[in-house]
Amino acid sequence: MKKVIYITLLLILNFSIFSQESFTYVEDEILIKVEKPFKDKNLKNGIITTDQEWFNKHSTKYKCFELEPIFLDSEGEMQKFYK
């Protein structure tokens, strides 16, 4: 397990130091990965609500008005990423 963590950290460090790409900060936007993909998504009073209560609490607190999958027509782990 330690070996996996070490290799992962090494890859992250290597990527961040030697990457030629620059990442752009987008104000008022976050990317998330959830344990289970959202099954239901609604707009209630301008705020996104889903079938997952934990998300609804954050959505209400931070006034989330948009929730879109990052990878369209995806399966497996890729279904869990949202913007």
N, C-alpha and C positions, 0 to 999 in steps of 0.2 A: 504494500500500500504506500509506504514511504517513497518507493522508487517511482510509482505512478505520479504522486504529488510533485516530486522533484522534477521529473521530466516535464510535467505540465507547466510548472513555474518557469522552467528553463525555456520552454517554447514561447511562453508569453513574454518573458523578458527579451528573448531574441527578436521576436516579432516587433515589440515596441521600440527597441533600440535601432534596429537595422531596417525598419520599414521605410520605403520610399513614399508611401501614401500618407497623406495627412487626413485626419478625420475632422469632419465639420460638425460643429455643435449646432443643433437646431433648437431654438428657444421654444419652450412649451411643448416639447415632444420627448417621449421616453420610449424605449424598446423594452419589452418584457418577454419572459418565457414562463409559461404557467405549467403546473403539473398535469392538468387535464385541459384539453381545448374547450373553449366556450361552446355550449350547445345552443344557447339562446341569447340574443342580443336585442335590446329595446332602447328606445329613447323616451325618457320620462322627465318632463319639465326641462328639456334641453340637456339632460345628463344621461349618459349611457348606464344601463343596468343589464346584468347578465344573470345566468343561472348560478353564479358563484358569489355568495354573500361577502366573502372577504374582499373581492374586487369592488363590489357595490359600495362598501364603506369608503374605500380609497377614491372611487369615482366621484362620490358625493363630496368628500372633503376637498379634492383638488379640481372639482368641476370638469370632469372628463366628458367631452361632448363628441368624441370620435374614437372608434376602436376598429382597427382594420388588421387582418392577417398580413404578415410580411410576405409570406410565400403563398401565392395563389395556387389552387388545385394541388395542394401538397398532401402527403400522407406521413404517418409516423411522427417522429420527433419534430419535423418541420411545421406541423399543424399547431405547435405550442408557442410560436413566436408571433407577437403582436406589436403594433405601433399605436 
